[in-house]
Amino acid sequence: MAYDEALAERVLDPVAGRDDVAERRMFGGWALMVGGHMACGVTGDELMVRVGPATYEDALDQPHARVMDFTGRPMTGFVIVGRGGIADDDGLRSWVESGVAFVETLPPKG
């Protein structure tokens, strides 16, 4: 599946200047890695965000967010945010920051 490269570029804006960020192809799309962990990514024209188990249900209550399920088995702690939730820069920034905040609680990968 192709991914929206313009959206991937927009995802990079909130993390500009960080030295612990990398890009990787993952889940048939593009992923933003922070400290070696996937924080968020782009699949098709939507954003996937790793929010973690503690805030998962709250994230699902947000407009345009839904369960991340590629294989028939939901990935708890990850959500998909539809285009409506990331159409403006503030909405996108908020979701990206949520993913980054979660992975910052994890030990860095070597």
Phi and psi restraints in degrees (range 20) as a CNS / XPLOR table:
assign (resid 1 and name C) (resid 2 and name N)
       (resid 2 and name CA) (resid 2 and name C) 1.0 -75.4 20.0 2
assign (resid 2 and name N) (resid 2 and name CA)
       (resid 2 and name C) (resid 3 and name N) 1.0 159.0 20.0 2
assign (resid 2 and name C) (resid 3 and name N)
       (resid 3 and name CA) (resid 3 and name C) 1.0 -126.2 20.0 2
assign (resid 3 and name N) (resid 3 and name CA)
       (resid 3 and name C) (resid 4 and name N) 1.0 158.0 20.0 2
assign (resid 3 and name C) (resid 4 and name N)
       (resid 4 and name CA) (resid 4 and name C) 1.0 -75.6 20.0 2
assign (resid 4 and name N) (resid 4 and name CA)
       (resid 4 and name C) (resid 5 and name N) 1.0 102.7 20.0 2
assign (resid 4 and name C) (resid 5 and name N)
       (resid 5 and name CA) (resid 5 and name C) 1.0 -66.4 20.0 2
assign (resid 5 and name N) (resid 5 and name CA)
       (resid 5 and name C) (resid 6 and name N) 1.0 -31.8 20.0 2
assign (resid 5 and name C) (resid 6 and name N)
       (resid 6 and name CA) (resid 6 and name C) 1.0 -66.0 20.0 2
assign (resid 6 and name N) (resid 6 and name CA)
       (resid 6 and name C) (resid 7 and name N) 1.0 -38.3 20.0 2
assign (resid 6 and name C) (resid 7 and name N)
       (resid 7 and name CA) (resid 7 and name C) 1.0 -65.7 20.0 2
assign (resid 7 and name N) (resid 7 and name CA)
       (resid 7 and name C) (resid 8 and name N) 1.0 -42.0 20.0 2
assign (resid 7 and name C) (resid 8 and name N)
       (resid 8 and name CA) (resid 8 and name C) 1.0 -58.9 20.0 2
assign (resid 8 and name N) (resid 8 and name CA)
       (resid 8 and name C) (resid 9 and name N) 1.0 -40.5 20.0 2
assign (resid 8 and name C) (resid 9 and name N)
       (resid 9 and name CA) (resid 9 and name C) 1.0 -62.8 20.0 2
assign (resid 9 and name N) (resid 9 and name CA)
       (resid 9 and name C) (resid 10 and name N) 1.0 -40.5 20.0 2
assign (resid 9 and name C) (resid 10 and name N)
       (resid 10 and name CA) (resid 10 and name C) 1.0 -65.0 20.0 2
assign (resid 10 and name N) (resid 10 and name CA)
       (resid 10 and name C) (resid 11 and name N) 1.0 -35.2 20.0 2
assign (resid 10 and name C) (resid 11 and name N)
       (resid 11 and name CA) (resid 11 and name C) 1.0 -63.0 20.0 2
assign (resid 11 and name N) (resid 11 and name CA)
       (resid 11 and name C) (resid 12 and name N) 1.0 -31.1 20.0 2
assign (resid 11 and name C) (resid 12 and name N)
       (resid 12 and name CA) (resid 12 and name C) 1.0 -70.7 20.0 2
assign (resid 12 and name N) (resid 12 and name CA)
       (resid 12 and name C) (resid 13 and name N) 1.0 -24.9 20.0 2
assign (resid 12 and name C) (resid 13 and name N)
       (resid 13 and name CA) (resid 13 and name C) 1.0 -56.2 20.0 2
assign (resid 13 and name N) (resid 13 and name CA)
       (resid 13 and name C) (resid 14 and name N) 1.0 -48.3 20.0 2
assign (resid 13 and name C) (resid 14 and name N)
       (resid 14 and name CA) (resid 14 and name C) 1.0 -65.0 20.0 2
assign (resid 14 and name N) (resid 14 and name CA)
       (resid 14 and name C) (resid 15 and name N) 1.0 -16.5 20.0 2
assign (resid 14 and name C) (resid 15 and name N)
       (resid 15 and name CA) (resid 15 and name C) 1.0 -110.8 20.0 2
assign (resid 15 and name N) (resid 15 and name CA)
       (resid 15 and name C) (resid 16 and name N) 1.0 10.0 20.0 2
assign (resid 15 and name C) (resid 16 and name N)
       (resid 16 and name CA) (resid 16 and name C) 1.0 -56.9 20.0 2
assign (resid 16 and name N) (resid 16 and name CA)
       (resid 16 and name C) (resid 17 and name N) 1.0 136.2 20.0 2
assign (resid 16 and name C) (resid 17 and name N)
       (resid 17 and name CA) (resid 17 and name C) 1.0 92.8 20.0 2
assign (resid 17 and name N) (resid 17 and name CA)
       (resid 17 and name C) (resid 18 and name N) 1.0 -12.3 20.0 2
assign (resid 17 and name C) (resid 18 and name N)
       (resid 18 and name CA) (resid 18 and name C) 1.0 -77.9 20.0 2
assign (resid 18 and name N) (resid 18 and name CA)
       (resid 18 and name C) (resid 19 and name N) 1.0 144.7 20.0 2
assign (resid 18 and name C) (resid 19 and name N)
       (resid 19 and name CA) (resid 19 and name C) 1.0 -100.9 20.0 2
assign (resid 19 and name N) (resid 19 and name CA)
       (resid 19 and name C) (resid 20 and name N) 1.0 3.4 20.0 2
assign (resid 19 and name C) (resid 20 and name N)
       (resid 20 and name CA) (resid 20 and name C) 1.0 -109.9 20.0 2
assign (resid 20 and name N) (resid 20 and name CA)
       (resid 20 and name C) (resid 21 and name N) 1.0 22.9 20.0 2
assign (resid 20 and name C) (resid 21 and name N)
       (resid 21 and name CA) (resid 21 and name C) 1.0 -107.4 20.0 2
assign (resid 21 and name N) (resid 21 and name CA)
       (resid 21 and name C) (resid 22 and name N) 1.0 139.0 20.0 2
assign (resid 21 and name C) (resid 22 and name N)
       (resid 22 and name CA) (resid 22 and name C) 1.0 -141.2 20.0 2
assign (resid 22 and name N) (resid 22 and name CA)
       (resid 22 and name C) (resid 23 and name N) 1.0 158.1 20.0 2
assign (resid 22 and name C) (resid 23 and name N)
       (resid 23 and name CA) (resid 23 and name C) 1.0 -110.0 20.0 2
assign (resid 23 and name N) (resid 23 and name CA)
       (resid 23 and name C) (resid 24 and name N) 1.0 144.6 20.0 2
assign (resid 23 and name C) (resid 24 and name N)
       (resid 24 and name CA) (resid 24 and name C) 1.0 -151.5 20.0 2
assign (resid 24 and name N) (resid 24 and name CA)
       (resid 24 and name C) (resid 25 and name N) 1.0 144.5 20.0 2
assign (resid 24 and name C) (resid 25 and name N)
       (resid 25 and name CA) (resid 25 and name C) 1.0 -78.3 20.0 2
assign (resid 25 and name N) (resid 25 and name CA)
       (resid 25 and name C) (resid 26 and name N) 1.0 131.3 20.0 2
assign (resid 25 and name C) (resid 26 and name N)
       (resid 26 and name CA) (resid 26 and name C) 1.0 -159.4 20.0 2
assign (resid 26 and name N) (resid 26 and name CA)
       (resid 26 and name C) (resid 27 and name N) 1.0 146.4 20.0 2
assign (resid 26 and name C) (resid 27 and name N)
       (resid 27 and name CA) (resid 27 and name C) 1.0 54.8 20.0 2
assign (resid 27 and name N) (resid 27 and name CA)
       (resid 27 and name C) (resid 28 and name N) 1.0 32.9 20.0 2
assign (resid 27 and name C) (resid 28 and name N)
       (resid 28 and name CA) (resid 28 and name C) 1.0 72.3 20.0 2
assign (resid 28 and name N) (resid 28 and name CA)
       (resid 28 and name C) (resid 29 and name N) 1.0 13.5 20.0 2
assign (resid 28 and name C) (resid 29 and name N)
       (resid 29 and name CA) (resid 29 and name C) 1.0 -140.3 20.0 2
assign (resid 29 and name N) (resid 29 and name CA)
       (resid 29 and name C) (resid 30 and name N) 1.0 -139.6 20.0 2
assign (resid 29 and name C) (resid 30 and name N)
       (resid 30 and name CA) (resid 30 and name C) 1.0 -128.0 20.0 2
assign (resid 30 and name N) (resid 30 and name CA)
       (resid 30 and name C) (resid 31 and name N) 1.0 139.8 20.0 2
assign (resid 30 and name C) (resid 31 and name N)
       (resid 31 and name CA) (resid 31 and name C) 1.0 -127.8 20.0 2
assign (resid 31 and name N) (resid 31 and name CA)
       (resid 31 and name C) (resid 32 and name N) 1.0 144.1 20.0 2
assign (resid 31 and name C) (resid 32 and name N)
       (resid 32 and name CA) (resid 32 and name C) 1.0 -99.6 20.0 2
assign (resid 32 and name N) (resid 32 and name CA)
       (resid 32 and name C) (resid 33 and name N) 1.0 117.5 20.0 2
assign (resid 32 and name C) (resid 33 and name N)
       (resid 33 and name CA) (resid 33 and name C) 1.0 -102.2 20.0 2
assign (resid 33 and name N) (resid 33 and name CA)
       (resid 33 and name C) (resid 34 and name N) 1.0 134.9 20.0 2
assign (resid 33 and name C) (resid 34 and name N)
       (resid 34 and name CA) (resid 34 and name C) 1.0 -128.2 20.0 2
assign (resid 34 and name N) (resid 34 and name CA)
       (resid 34 and name C) (resid 35 and name N) 1.0 121.5 20.0 2
assign (resid 34 and name C) (resid 35 and name N)
       (resid 35 and name CA) (resid 35 and name C) 1.0 60.7 20.0 2
assign (resid 35 and name N) (resid 35 and name CA)
       (resid 35 and name C) (resid 36 and name N) 1.0 26.2 20.0 2
assign (resid 35 and name C) (resid 36 and name N)
       (resid 36 and name CA) (resid 36 and name C) 1.0 87.3 20.0 2
assign (resid 36 and name N) (resid 36 and name CA)
       (resid 36 and name C) (resid 37 and name N) 1.0 -2.0 20.0 2
assign (resid 36 and name C) (resid 37 and name N)
       (resid 37 and name CA) (resid 37 and name C) 1.0 -111.3 20.0 2
assign (resid 37 and name N) (resid 37 and name CA)
       (resid 37 and name C) (resid 38 and name N) 1.0 143.9 20.0 2
assign (resid 37 and name C) (resid 38 and name N)
       (resid 38 and name CA) (resid 38 and name C) 1.0 -71.5 20.0 2
assign (resid 38 and name N) (resid 38 and name CA)
       (resid 38 and name C) (resid 39 and name N) 1.0 121.5 20.0 2
assign (resid 38 and name C) (resid 39 and name N)
       (resid 39 and name CA) (resid 39 and name C) 1.0 -94.8 20.0 2
assign (resid 39 and name N) (resid 39 and name CA)
       (resid 39 and name C) (resid 40 and name N) 1.0 -41.9 20.0 2
assign (resid 39 and name C) (resid 40 and name N)
       (resid 40 and name CA) (resid 40 and name C) 1.0 -163.8 20.0 2
assign (resid 40 and name N) (resid 40 and name CA)
       (resid 40 and name C) (resid 41 and name N) 1.0 176.2 20.0 2
assign (resid 40 and name C) (resid 41 and name N)
       (resid 41 and name CA) (resid 41 and name C) 1.0 -170.0 20.0 2
assign (resid 41 and name N) (resid 41 and name CA)
       (resid 41 and name C) (resid 42 and name N) 1.0 -179.3 20.0 2
assign (resid 41 and name C) (resid 42 and name N)
       (resid 42 and name CA) (resid 42 and name C) 1.0 -123.6 20.0 2
assign (resid 42 and name N) (resid 42 and name CA)
       (resid 42 and name C) (resid 43 and name N) 1.0 128.3 20.0 2
assign (resid 42 and name C) (resid 43 and name N)
       (resid 43 and name CA) (resid 43 and name C) 1.0 -129.3 20.0 2
assign (resid 43 and name N) (resid 43 and name CA)
       (resid 43 and name C) (resid 44 and name N) 1.0 121.0 20.0 2
assign (resid 43 and name C) (resid 44 and name N)
       (resid 44 and name CA) (resid 44 and name C) 1.0 62.9 20.0 2
assign (resid 44 and name N) (resid 44 and name CA)
       (resid 44 and name C) (resid 45 and name N) 1.0 -123.0 20.0 2
assign (resid 44 and name C) (resid 45 and name N)
       (resid 45 and name CA) (resid 45 and name C) 1.0 -116.1 20.0 2
assign (resid 45 and name N) (resid 45 and name CA)
       (resid 45 and name C) (resid 46 and name N) 1.0 27.1 20.0 2
assign (resid 45 and name C) (resid 46 and name N)
       (resid 46 and name CA) (resid 46 and name C) 1.0 -123.3 20.0 2
assign (resid 46 and name N) (resid 46 and name CA)
       (resid 46 and name C) (resid 47 and name N) 1.0 162.9 20.0 2
assign (resid 46 and name C) (resid 47 and name N)
       (resid 47 and name CA) (resid 47 and name C) 1.0 -104.9 20.0 2
assign (resid 47 and name N) (resid 47 and name CA)
       (resid 47 and name C) (resid 48 and name N) 1.0 132.6 20.0 2
assign (resid 47 and name C) (resid 48 and name N)
       (resid 48 and name CA) (resid 48 and name C) 1.0 -105.2 20.0 2
assign (resid 48 and name N) (resid 48 and name CA)
       (resid 48 and name C) (resid 49 and name N) 1.0 137.6 20.0 2
assign (resid 48 and name C) (resid 49 and name N)
       (resid 49 and name CA) (resid 49 and name C) 1.0 -132.7 20.0 2
assign (resid 49 and name N) (resid 49 and name CA)
       (resid 49 and name C) (resid 50 and name N) 1.0 133.5 20.0 2
assign (resid 49 and name C) (resid 50 and name N)
       (resid 50 and name CA) (resid 50 and name C) 1.0 -91.9 20.0 2
assign (resid 50 and name N) (resid 50 and name CA)
       (resid 50 and name C) (resid 51 and name N) 1.0 101.6 20.0 2
assign (resid 50 and name C) (resid 51 and name N)
       (resid 51 and name CA) (resid 51 and name C) 1.0 -97.5 20.0 2
assign (resid 51 and name N) (resid 51 and name CA)
       (resid 51 and name C) (resid 52 and name N) 1.0 -14.9 20.0 2
assign (resid 51 and name C) (resid 52 and name N)
       (resid 52 and name CA) (resid 52 and name C) 1.0 86.5 20.0 2
assign (resid 52 and name N) (resid 52 and name CA)
       (resid 52 and name C) (resid 53 and name N) 1.0 163.7 20.0 2
assign (resid 52 and name C) (resid 53 and name N)
       (resid 53 and name CA) (resid 53 and name C) 1.0 -69.5 20.0 2
assign (resid 53 and name N) (resid 53 and name CA)
       (resid 53 and name C) (resid 54 and name N) 1.0 -32.5 20.0 2
assign (resid 53 and name C) (resid 54 and name N)
       (resid 54 and name CA) (resid 54 and name C) 1.0 -68.0 20.0 2
assign (resid 54 and name N) (resid 54 and name CA)
       (resid 54 and name C) (resid 55 and name N) 1.0 -33.3 20.0 2
assign (resid 54 and name C) (resid 55 and name N)
       (resid 55 and name CA) (resid 55 and name C) 1.0 -110.3 20.0 2
assign (resid 55 and name N) (resid 55 and name CA)
       (resid 55 and name C) (resid 56 and name N) 1.0 8.9 20.0 2
assign (resid 55 and name C) (resid 56 and name N)
       (resid 56 and name CA) (resid 56 and name C) 1.0 -57.8 20.0 2
assign (resid 56 and name N) (resid 56 and name CA)
       (resid 56 and name C) (resid 57 and name N) 1.0 -52.4 20.0 2
assign (resid 56 and name C) (resid 57 and name N)
       (resid 57 and name CA) (resid 57 and name C) 1.0 -63.4 20.0 2
assign (resid 57 and name N) (resid 57 and name CA)
       (resid 57 and name C) (resid 58 and name N) 1.0 -40.0 20.0 2
assign (resid 57 and name C) (resid 58 and name N)
       (resid 58 and name CA) (resid 58 and name C) 1.0 -63.1 20.0 2
assign (resid 58 and name N) (resid 58 and name CA)
       (resid 58 and name C) (resid 59 and name N) 1.0 -40.2 20.0 2
assign (resid 58 and name C) (resid 59 and name N)
       (resid 59 and name CA) (resid 59 and name C) 1.0 -63.0 20.0 2
assign (resid 59 and name N) (resid 59 and name CA)
       (resid 59 and name C) (resid 60 and name N) 1.0 -40.6 20.0 2
assign (resid 59 and name C) (resid 60 and name N)
       (resid 60 and name CA) (resid 60 and name C) 1.0 -66.1 20.0 2
assign (resid 60 and name N) (resid 60 and name CA)
       (resid 60 and name C) (resid 61 and name N) 1.0 -22.7 20.0 2
assign (resid 60 and name C) (resid 61 and name N)
       (resid 61 and name CA) (resid 61 and name C) 1.0 -77.7 20.0 2
assign (resid 61 and name N) (resid 61 and name CA)
       (resid 61 and name C) (resid 62 and name N) 1.0 -10.6 20.0 2
assign (resid 61 and name C) (resid 62 and name N)
       (resid 62 and name CA) (resid 62 and name C) 1.0 -77.1 20.0 2
assign (resid 62 and name N) (resid 62 and name CA)
       (resid 62 and name C) (resid 63 and name N) 1.0 147.1 20.0 2
assign (resid 62 and name C) (resid 63 and name N)
       (resid 63 and name CA) (resid 63 and name C) 1.0 -57.3 20.0 2
assign (resid 63 and name N) (resid 63 and name CA)
       (resid 63 and name C) (resid 64 and name N) 1.0 139.9 20.0 2
assign (resid 63 and name C) (resid 64 and name N)
       (resid 64 and name CA) (resid 64 and name C) 1.0 74.8 20.0 2
assign (resid 64 and name N) (resid 64 and name CA)
       (resid 64 and name C) (resid 65 and name N) 1.0 3.5 20.0 2
assign (resid 64 and name C) (resid 65 and name N)
       (resid 65 and name CA) (resid 65 and name C) 1.0 -99.1 20.0 2
assign (resid 65 and name N) (resid 65 and name CA)
       (resid 65 and name C) (resid 66 and name N) 1.0 144.3 20.0 2
assign (resid 65 and name C) (resid 66 and name N)
       (resid 66 and name CA) (resid 66 and name C) 1.0 -148.4 20.0 2
assign (resid 66 and name N) (resid 66 and name CA)
       (resid 66 and name C) (resid 67 and name N) 1.0 170.7 20.0 2
assign (resid 66 and name C) (resid 67 and name N)
       (resid 67 and name CA) (resid 67 and name C) 1.0 -61.6 20.0 2
assign (resid 67 and name N) (resid 67 and name CA)
       (resid 67 and name C) (resid 68 and name N) 1.0 139.1 20.0 2
assign (resid 67 and name C) (resid 68 and name N)
       (resid 68 and name CA) (resid 68 and name C) 1.0 -87.8 20.0 2
assign (resid 68 and name N) (resid 68 and name CA)
       (resid 68 and name C) (resid 69 and name N) 1.0 115.7 20.0 2
assign (resid 68 and name C) (resid 69 and name N)
       (resid 69 and name CA) (resid 69 and name C) 1.0 -146.9 20.0 2
assign (resid 69 and name N) (resid 69 and name CA)
       (resid 69 and name C) (resid 70 and name N) 1.0 98.8 20.0 2
assign (resid 69 and name C) (resid 70 and name N)
       (resid 70 and name CA) (resid 70 and name C) 1.0 -96.3 20.0 2
assign (resid 70 and name N) (resid 70 and name CA)
       (resid 70 and name C) (resid 71 and name N) 1.0 -21.5 20.0 2
assign (resid 70 and name C) (resid 71 and name N)
       (resid 71 and name CA) (resid 71 and name C) 1.0 -121.7 20.0 2
assign (resid 71 and name N) (resid 71 and name CA)
       (resid 71 and name C) (resid 72 and name N) 1.0 8.7 20.0 2
assign (resid 71 and name C) (resid 72 and name N)
       (resid 72 and name CA) (resid 72 and name C) 1.0 91.1 20.0 2
assign (resid 72 and name N) (resid 72 and name CA)
       (resid 72 and name C) (resid 73 and name N) 1.0 1.3 20.0 2
assign (resid 72 and name C) (resid 73 and name N)
       (resid 73 and name CA) (resid 73 and name C) 1.0 -129.5 20.0 2
assign (resid 73 and name N) (resid 73 and name CA)
       (resid 73 and name C) (resid 74 and name N) 1.0 110.5 20.0 2
assign (resid 73 and name C) (resid 74 and name N)
       (resid 74 and name CA) (resid 74 and name C) 1.0 -58.3 20.0 2
assign (resid 74 and name N) (resid 74 and name CA)
       (resid 74 and name C) (resid 75 and name N) 1.0 143.4 20.0 2
assign (resid 74 and name C) (resid 75 and name N)
       (resid 75 and name CA) (resid 75 and name C) 1.0 -98.6 20.0 2
assign (resid 75 and name N) (resid 75 and name CA)
       (resid 75 and name C) (resid 76 and name N) 1.0 95.8 20.0 2
assign (resid 75 and name C) (resid 76 and name N)
       (resid 76 and name CA) (resid 76 and name C) 1.0 -59.6 20.0 2
assign (resid 76 and name N) (resid 76 and name CA)
       (resid 76 and name C) (resid 77 and name N) 1.0 134.0 20.0 2
assign (resid 76 and name C) (resid 77 and name N)
       (resid 77 and name CA) (resid 77 and name C) 1.0 96.9 20.0 2
assign (resid 77 and name N) (resid 77 and name CA)
       (resid 77 and name C) (resid 78 and name N) 1.0 -7.4 20.0 2
assign (resid 77 and name C) (resid 78 and name N)
       (resid 78 and name CA) (resid 78 and name C) 1.0 -122.1 20.0 2
assign (resid 78 and name N) (resid 78 and name CA)
       (resid 78 and name C) (resid 79 and name N) 1.0 140.8 20.0 2
assign (resid 78 and name C) (resid 79 and name N)
       (resid 79 and name CA) (resid 79 and name C) 1.0 -129.1 20.0 2
assign (resid 79 and name N) (resid 79 and name CA)
       (resid 79 and name C) (resid 80 and name N) 1.0 158.0 20.0 2
assign (resid 79 and name C) (resid 80 and name N)
       (resid 80 and name CA) (resid 80 and name C) 1.0 -106.4 20.0 2
assign (resid 80 and name N) (resid 80 and name CA)
       (resid 80 and name C) (resid 81 and name N) 1.0 133.4 20.0 2
assign (resid 80 and name C) (resid 81 and name N)
       (resid 81 and name CA) (resid 81 and name C) 1.0 -112.9 20.0 2
assign (resid 81 and name N) (resid 81 and name CA)
       (resid 81 and name C) (resid 82 and name N) 1.0 120.4 20.0 2
assign (resid 81 and name C) (resid 82 and name N)
       (resid 82 and name CA) (resid 82 and name C) 1.0 -71.1 20.0 2
assign (resid 82 and name N) (resid 82 and name CA)
       (resid 82 and name C) (resid 83 and name N) 1.0 169.6 20.0 2
assign (resid 82 and name C) (resid 83 and name N)
       (resid 83 and name CA) (resid 83 and name C) 1.0 -53.3 20.0 2
assign (resid 83 and name N) (resid 83 and name CA)
       (resid 83 and name C) (resid 84 and name N) 1.0 -37.2 20.0 2
assign (resid 83 and name C) (resid 84 and name N)
       (resid 84 and name CA) (resid 84 and name C) 1.0 -61.8 20.0 2
assign (resid 84 and name N) (resid 84 and name CA)
       (resid 84 and name C) (resid 85 and name N) 1.0 -29.7 20.0 2
assign (resid 84 and name C) (resid 85 and name N)
       (resid 85 and name CA) (resid 85 and name C) 1.0 -83.3 20.0 2
assign (resid 85 and name N) (resid 85 and name CA)
       (resid 85 and name C) (resid 86 and name N) 1.0 -10.4 20.0 2
assign (resid 85 and name C) (resid 86 and name N)
       (resid 86 and name CA) (resid 86 and name C) 1.0 -128.8 20.0 2
assign (resid 86 and name N) (resid 86 and name CA)
       (resid 86 and name C) (resid 87 and name N) 1.0 14.3 20.0 2
assign (resid 86 and name C) (resid 87 and name N)
       (resid 87 and name CA) (resid 87 and name C) 1.0 -65.0 20.0 2
assign (resid 87 and name N) (resid 87 and name CA)
       (resid 87 and name C) (resid 88 and name N) 1.0 -37.8 20.0 2
assign (resid 87 and name C) (resid 88 and name N)
       (resid 88 and name CA) (resid 88 and name C) 1.0 -104.0 20.0 2
assign (resid 88 and name N) (resid 88 and name CA)
       (resid 88 and name C) (resid 89 and name N) 1.0 159.8 20.0 2
assign (resid 88 and name C) (resid 89 and name N)
       (resid 89 and name CA) (resid 89 and name C) 1.0 -64.6 20.0 2
assign (resid 89 and name N) (resid 89 and name CA)
       (resid 89 and name C) (resid 90 and name N) 1.0 -34.0 20.0 2
assign (resid 89 and name C) (resid 90 and name N)
       (resid 90 and name CA) (resid 90 and name C) 1.0 -66.0 20.0 2
assign (resid 90 and name N) (resid 90 and name CA)
       (resid 90 and name C) (resid 91 and name N) 1.0 -42.8 20.0 2
assign (resid 90 and name C) (resid 91 and name N)
       (resid 91 and name CA) (resid 91 and name C) 1.0 -63.9 20.0 2
assign (resid 91 and name N) (resid 91 and name CA)
       (resid 91 and name C) (resid 92 and name N) 1.0 -44.6 20.0 2
assign (resid 91 and name C) (resid 92 and name N)
       (resid 92 and name CA) (resid 92 and name C) 1.0 -62.8 20.0 2
assign (resid 92 and name N) (resid 92 and name CA)
       (resid 92 and name C) (resid 93 and name N) 1.0 -46.5 20.0 2
assign (resid 92 and name C) (resid 93 and name N)
       (resid 93 and name CA) (resid 93 and name C) 1.0 -57.9 20.0 2
assign (resid 93 and name N) (resid 93 and name CA)
       (resid 93 and name C) (resid 94 and name N) 1.0 -43.3 20.0 2
assign (resid 93 and name C) (resid 94 and name N)
       (resid 94 and name CA) (resid 94 and name C) 1.0 -60.4 20.0 2
assign (resid 94 and name N) (resid 94 and name CA)
       (resid 94 and name C) (resid 95 and name N) 1.0 -44.9 20.0 2
assign (resid 94 and name C) (resid 95 and name N)
       (resid 95 and name CA) (resid 95 and name C) 1.0 -67.3 20.0 2
assign (resid 95 and name N) (resid 95 and name CA)
       (resid 95 and name C) (resid 96 and name N) 1.0 -43.0 20.0 2
assign (resid 95 and name C) (resid 96 and name N)
       (resid 96 and name CA) (resid 96 and name C) 1.0 -61.4 20.0 2
assign (resid 96 and name N) (resid 96 and name CA)
       (resid 96 and name C) (resid 97 and name N) 1.0 -44.4 20.0 2
assign (resid 96 and name C) (resid 97 and name N)
       (resid 97 and name CA) (resid 97 and name C) 1.0 -63.0 20.0 2
assign (resid 97 and name N) (resid 97 and name CA)
       (resid 97 and name C) (resid 98 and name N) 1.0 -33.5 20.0 2
assign (resid 97 and name C) (resid 98 and name N)
       (resid 98 and name CA) (resid 98 and name C) 1.0 -63.5 20.0 2
assign (resid 98 and name N) (resid 98 and name CA)
       (resid 98 and name C) (resid 99 and name N) 1.0 -44.7 20.0 2
assign (resid 98 and name C) (resid 99 and name N)
       (resid 99 and name CA) (resid 99 and name C) 1.0 -64.8 20.0 2
assign (resid 99 and name N) (resid 99 and name CA)
       (resid 99 and name C) (resid 100 and name N) 1.0 -43.3 20.0 2
assign (resid 99 and name C) (resid 100 and name N)
       (resid 100 and name CA) (resid 100 and name C) 1.0 -64.1 20.0 2
assign (resid 100 and name N) (resid 100 and name CA)
       (resid 100 and name C) (resid 101 and name N) 1.0 -43.2 20.0 2
assign (resid 100 and name C) (resid 101 and name N)
       (resid 101 and name CA) (resid 101 and name C) 1.0 -59.5 20.0 2
assign (resid 101 and name N) (resid 101 and name CA)
       (resid 101 and name C) (resid 102 and name N) 1.0 -41.1 20.0 2
assign (resid 101 and name C) (resid 102 and name N)
       (resid 102 and name CA) (resid 102 and name C) 1.0 -65.5 20.0 2
assign (resid 102 and name N) (resid 102 and name CA)
       (resid 102 and name C) (resid 103 and name N) 1.0 -50.0 20.0 2
assign (resid 102 and name C) (resid 103 and name N)
       (resid 103 and name CA) (resid 103 and name C) 1.0 -68.3 20.0 2
assign (resid 103 and name N) (resid 103 and name CA)
       (resid 103 and name C) (resid 104 and name N) 1.0 -21.0 20.0 2
assign (resid 103 and name C) (resid 104 and name N)
       (resid 104 and name CA) (resid 104 and name C) 1.0 -67.7 20.0 2
assign (resid 104 and name N) (resid 104 and name CA)
       (resid 104 and name C) (resid 105 and name N) 1.0 -16.5 20.0 2
assign (resid 104 and name C) (resid 105 and name N)
       (resid 105 and name CA) (resid 105 and name C) 1.0 -83.1 20.0 2
assign (resid 105 and name N) (resid 105 and name CA)
       (resid 105 and name C) (resid 106 and name N) 1.0 -9.5 20.0 2
assign (resid 105 and name C) (resid 106 and name N)
       (resid 106 and name CA) (resid 106 and name C) 1.0 -94.6 20.0 2
assign (resid 106 and name N) (resid 106 and name CA)
       (resid 106 and name C) (resid 107 and name N) 1.0 150.7 20.0 2
assign (resid 106 and name C) (resid 107 and name N)
       (resid 107 and name CA) (resid 107 and name C) 1.0 -66.3 20.0 2
assign (resid 107 and name N) (resid 107 and name CA)
       (resid 107 and name C) (resid 108 and name N) 1.0 140.1 20.0 2
assign (resid 107 and name C) (resid 108 and name N)
       (resid 108 and name CA) (resid 108 and name C) 1.0 -60.1 20.0 2
assign (resid 108 and name N) (resid 108 and name CA)
       (resid 108 and name C) (resid 109 and name N) 1.0 143.8 20.0 2
assign (resid 108 and name C) (resid 109 and name N)
       (resid 109 and name CA) (resid 109 and name C) 1.0 -90.3 20.0 2
assign (resid 109 and name N) (resid 109 and name CA)
       (resid 109 and name C) (resid 110 and name N) 1.0 144.3 20.0 2
